[in-house]
Amino acid sequence: MTRRIALWTGVAAIAIAVVVGSLIVLHPGLIVSLDEAWNVEMGEWRSPPLVAFALVMNFLGGGWFAVVVVPLGVALLGLLRGWRASVSVLVVFLASVVAVQLVKHLLGRARPVDLLIASDFGSYPSGHTANAAALAVALWFLFPRIATVIGGALWVIAMGFSRTVLSVHWFSDTVGGALVGGGTALVVAAVLWRWVGPAPIPEGDGGAPPGGTTRASAR
């Protein structure tokens, strides 16, 4: 990935999230029917083990653990690339939180009425899913491997799914959260590219062929 691709992919993701949010406000019939159908389906799937899984994800993806422990943990991993990469990771998480809260307060979407746990103001976008997407992007920039991409994608999907299991978010909230969190992380990475651009991948490591794109050559 180059700096330009990261920037425009991030901008596009945020723009799509804003469009979806605007449709929810201006033309709710286009999306609400899907959201309501998914919420009913989650109610039918709900079981003690699934709820327990969702509650664990709720803890890991929000509150003090997601706001303090996860960013600091990833920042420590960033030290493997140097202090600049570590600082960039913290900026990614902070920017994601700010972007999510900005959109939440602009839209003020109500949450499902049958939610299983108490939550803060604003349903769109999902802050937990945004945190998961920001984490996935940050880890990919630190460790650009196929395994990181797959693991990050599964984490985002699991987090979004868990939010709908608890009926604390609509399905579209989780999509918007993934777009806002991932998009913001990509934009921040593009701005701080010399600090956080993808590290060179050792030859034979499986992440990229020898002579492929490195931080020094990708502009």
Disulfide bonds with the S-S distance in Angstrom:
none
